[in-house]
């Protein structure tokens, strides 16, 4: 059972999210909050798999909450649910460890899959947000493609990174490479360490900037980057 804490200061929104999540069968909403302070307290109390977090709260912002949880080394996956997709908010949250960003205008149709993805260590990005990430990578300019000798990755790790940047999850990468999911997880962890990144989104951006992977398409609900 995937445990979730929902934090949003609008009771109607919370009620709608709880109804959708509880109906999934494999997800349990263990607590609800209305502020950033409550988000921190409830995560500490319940240790949920996923924190479903609004950005605009009465006290702390979602960015501040994500930053404090990141600094504390909390394992709970932060999944942002908001109506705001301005670049400052999007990148502020992703750079502070949020693993997913779901826009409220599409939330009910994608929320269950987004929570499942977040609980498995995957990133779930709304198409508009995924497009911003690709645009930023391109706007910052691409580096010259790395040679085999310049890349810190092994050939197999490079293959994993290329598939990751295309939007495949661990299961998809394992199937493509005909290896176990555990092997893929080990490769992904090694890629993170060598590239000094903390999310699949950041790893994919590195791959795009250095010519290791092509720009992934930003369509469909959730881009599958873990």
C-alpha positions as CSV (number, residue, x, y, z in Angstrom):
1,X,0.0,0.0,0.0
2,X,1.4,3.4,-1.0
3,X,0.9,5.9,1.8
4,X,0.3,9.6,1.0
5,X,0.1,12.8,2.9
6,X,-2.0,15.5,1.1
7,X,-1.3,19.2,1.9
8,X,-3.4,21.8,0.3
9,X,-5.3,24.8,1.9
10,X,-8.4,24.3,-0.2
11,X,-10.7,21.7,1.4
12,X,-12.6,20.9,-1.8
13,X,-9.3,20.2,-3.6
14,X,-8.2,17.9,-0.7
15,X,-11.5,16.1,-0.7
16,X,-11.3,15.5,-4.5
17,X,-7.8,14.2,-4.3
18,X,-8.6,11.9,-1.4
19,X,-11.6,10.4,-3.2
20,X,-9.5,9.7,-6.4
21,X,-6.6,8.2,-4.4
22,X,-8.7,6.1,-2.1
23,X,-10.5,4.6,-5.1
24,X,-7.2,3.4,-6.6
25,X,-7.1,0.5,-4.1
26,X,-3.3,0.5,-3.7
27,X,-3.0,4.0,-2.2
28,X,-3.9,5.2,1.3
29,X,-4.2,8.9,2.3
30,X,-2.8,8.7,5.9
31,X,-3.1,12.4,6.7
32,X,-4.1,15.8,5.4
33,X,-2.7,19.3,6.1
34,X,-3.3,22.9,5.2
35,X,0.1,24.6,5.6
36,X,3.8,24.1,5.1
37,X,4.4,23.7,8.8
38,X,1.8,20.9,8.8
39,X,3.5,19.3,5.8
40,X,6.8,19.0,7.7
41,X,5.1,17.8,10.8
42,X,3.0,15.2,9.1
43,X,5.9,13.8,7.1
44,X,7.9,13.5,10.3
45,X,5.0,11.8,12.0
46,X,3.8,9.4,9.3
47,X,6.9,8.9,7.1
48,X,4.6,8.6,4.0
49,X,5.9,7.3,0.6
50,X,4.6,10.4,-1.1
51,X,3.9,14.0,0.0
52,X,1.3,15.5,-2.3
53,X,2.1,19.2,-1.9
54,X,0.5,22.4,-3.1
55,X,2.8,25.3,-3.9
56,X,0.9,28.3,-2.5
57,X,0.3,27.7,1.2
58,X,-0.5,30.2,4.0
59,X,2.9,30.1,5.7
60,X,5.8,28.3,3.9
61,X,5.9,27.9,0.2
62,X,6.1,24.5,-1.5
63,X,9.6,25.4,-2.5
64,X,10.6,26.0,1.2
65,X,9.0,22.8,2.3
66,X,10.8,20.8,-0.4
67,X,14.1,22.4,0.5
68,X,13.7,21.6,4.2
69,X,12.8,18.0,3.5
70,X,15.8,17.7,1.1
71,X,18.1,19.2,3.7
72,X,16.8,16.8,6.3
73,X,17.4,13.8,4.0
74,X,13.8,12.7,4.1
75,X,13.0,9.7,1.9
76,X,9.4,10.8,1.2
77,X,8.9,11.6,-2.4
78,X,7.6,15.2,-3.0
79,X,4.9,15.4,-5.7
80,X,3.8,18.9,-6.5
81,X,0.2,19.5,-7.4
82,X,-0.5,23.1,-8.4
83,X,-2.0,25.5,-10.9
84,X,1.2,27.4,-11.3
85,X,3.7,26.5,-14.0
86,X,5.9,29.6,-14.1
87,X,9.6,28.7,-14.6
88,X,10.7,30.1,-11.2
89,X,8.3,27.8,-9.3
90,X,8.9,24.8,-11.6
91,X,12.7,24.8,-11.4
92,X,12.8,26.0,-7.8
93,X,10.9,22.8,-6.8
94,X,12.7,20.4,-9.1
95,X,16.1,21.7,-8.0
96,X,15.0,21.1,-4.4
97,X,14.2,17.5,-4.9
98,X,10.6,17.4,-6.0
99,X,10.2,14.2,-8.1
100,X,7.0,15.2,-9.9
101,X,5.0,18.2,-11.0
102,X,1.3,17.8,-11.8
103,X,-0.9,20.7,-12.9
104,X,-4.3,20.9,-11.3
105,X,-6.1,21.3,-14.6
106,X,-5.2,17.7,-15.4
107,X,-4.8,16.3,-11.9
108,X,-7.8,14.0,-11.6
109,X,-6.9,12.2,-14.8
110,X,-3.3,11.6,-13.9
111,X,-3.0,11.8,-10.1
112,X,-3.1,8.1,-9.4
113,X,-0.4,7.3,-11.9
114,X,1.7,10.2,-10.8
115,X,1.6,9.0,-7.1
116,X,2.5,5.5,-8.2
117,X,5.4,6.8,-10.2
118,X,6.6,9.0,-7.4
119,X,6.5,6.1,-4.9
120,X,8.7,4.0,-7.2
121,X,11.3,6.7,-7.6
122,X,10.1,7.9,-10.9
123,X,9.5,11.5,-12.0
124,X,6.1,12.5,-13.3
125,X,5.9,15.7,-15.2
126,X,2.9,17.4,-16.8
127,X,3.6,18.0,-20.5
128,X,3.8,21.7,-20.1
129,X,6.4,21.3,-17.4
130,X,8.4,18.7,-19.4
131,X,8.5,21.2,-22.3
132,X,9.9,23.9,-20.1
133,X,12.7,21.6,-19.0
134,X,13.7,20.7,-22.5
135,X,13.4,24.4,-23.5
136,X,15.8,25.4,-20.7
137,X,18.3,22.7,-21.7
138,X,18.3,24.0,-25.2
139,X,18.2,27.7,-24.2
140,X,21.3,27.2,-22.1
141,X,23.1,25.8,-25.1
142,X,24.4,22.4,-25.9
143,X,27.9,21.4,-25.1
144,X,30.1,19.6,-27.7
145,X,29.3,15.9,-27.6
146,X,31.6,14.1,-25.2
147,X,34.0,11.5,-26.5
148,X,34.2,8.1,-25.0
149,X,37.3,9.1,-23.1
150,X,35.7,12.3,-21.8
151,X,32.6,10.8,-20.4
152,X,32.7,9.7,-16.8
153,X,30.2,6.9,-17.6
154,X,30.8,3.3,-18.7
155,X,29.3,2.3,-22.1
156,X,26.5,0.4,-20.2
157,X,25.8,3.4,-18.0
158,X,25.7,5.6,-21.1
159,X,23.1,3.3,-22.6
160,X,21.0,3.5,-19.4
161,X,21.2,7.3,-19.4
162,X,20.2,7.5,-23.1
163,X,17.1,5.3,-22.4
164,X,16.4,7.3,-19.2
165,X,16.5,10.6,-21.2
166,X,14.0,9.1,-23.7
167,X,11.5,8.7,-20.9
168,X,11.8,5.0,-20.1
169,X,11.3,3.9,-16.5
170,X,13.5,1.2,-14.8
171,X,11.3,-1.6,-16.0
172,X,11.4,-0.3,-19.6
173,X,15.1,0.1,-19.5
174,X,15.5,-3.5,-18.1
175,X,13.4,-4.9,-20.9
176,X,15.2,-3.0,-23.6
177,X,18.7,-4.1,-22.4
178,X,17.5,-7.6,-21.3
179,X,18.8,-7.2,-17.8
180,X,17.1,-7.2,-14.4
181,X,15.4,-4.2,-12.9
182,X,17.8,-4.4,-10.0
183,X,20.7,-4.1,-12.4
184,X,19.2,-1.0,-13.9
185,X,18.7,0.5,-10.5
186,X,22.3,0.0,-9.7
187,X,23.4,1.6,-13.0
188,X,21.1,4.6,-12.4
189,X,22.5,5.0,-8.9
190,X,26.0,5.0,-10.4
191,X,25.0,7.5,-13.0
192,X,23.7,9.8,-10.3
193,X,26.9,9.6,-8.3
194,X,29.2,10.2,-11.3
195,X,27.2,13.1,-12.7
196,X,26.5,14.5,-9.2
197,X,22.8,14.7,-9.8
198,X,19.9,13.7,-7.6
199,X,17.1,13.0,-10.0
200,X,16.4,11.5,-13.4
201,X,15.3,14.9,-14.6
202,X,18.7,16.3,-13.8
203,X,20.5,13.3,-15.4
204,X,18.4,13.7,-18.6
205,X,19.3,17.4,-18.8
206,X,23.0,16.5,-18.5
207,X,22.6,14.0,-21.3
208,X,20.9,16.5,-23.5
209,X,23.4,19.3,-22.8
210,X,26.4,17.0,-23.5
211,X,25.0,15.4,-26.6
212,X,24.7,12.0,-25.0
213,X,20.9,11.8,-25.7
214,X,18.5,13.4,-28.1
215,X,15.8,15.8,-26.9
216,X,13.0,13.7,-25.6
217,X,9.4,14.4,-26.8
218,X,7.4,16.3,-24.2
219,X,3.9,14.8,-24.8
220,X,1.5,12.6,-23.0
221,X,0.7,12.7,-19.3
222,X,3.9,12.2,-17.5
223,X,7.2,12.0,-19.3
224,X,8.4,8.9,-17.5
225,X,11.8,10.3,-16.4
226,X,12.7,8.8,-13.1
